[in-house]
Amino acid sequence: MSVNLAADVHELKSRLQWGQPNFTIIDVRDRPSYNHGHIIGAITIPLDDLVTRAKSSLHAERHIYVYGENDEQTAQAAKLLQGSGFAEVAAIQGGFAAWKSAGGATEGLSA
């Protein structure tokens, strides 16, 4: 199991621009926050349902990027995923705000 890998938004942005689709982006914020705006292609899974839904829909070897409302929530989500057997989990430092400030593609009501 990898250590709680911190991912820089520029790394994720580069992977998206180069069309490397072998990863999943999970937004663990609440549904209204997700609907308001999120990283393009991210799926929403609330923190409370994260382990159950991830185990039922994602392969344990899948590379996962995760972000939340703040770095604390992001780190908690990454630990939950790693603790339930997901080998490649990266916590997106700064979350959605960092993504937007780096000029990353977004979608949603205010995107």
Secondary structure as UniProt FT lines:
FT   STRAND          5..7
FT   HELIX           9..17
FT   TURN            18..19
FT   STRAND          23..27
FT   HELIX           31..36
FT   STRAND          38..39
FT   TURN            40..41
FT   STRAND          43..44
FT   HELIX           47..49
FT   HELIX           50..57
FT   TURN            60..61
FT   STRAND          63..67
FT   HELIX           71..83
FT   TURN            84..85
FT   STRAND          88..92
FT   TURN            93..94
FT   HELIX           95..101
FT   TURN            102..103
FT   STRAND          106..107
FT   TURN            109..110
//
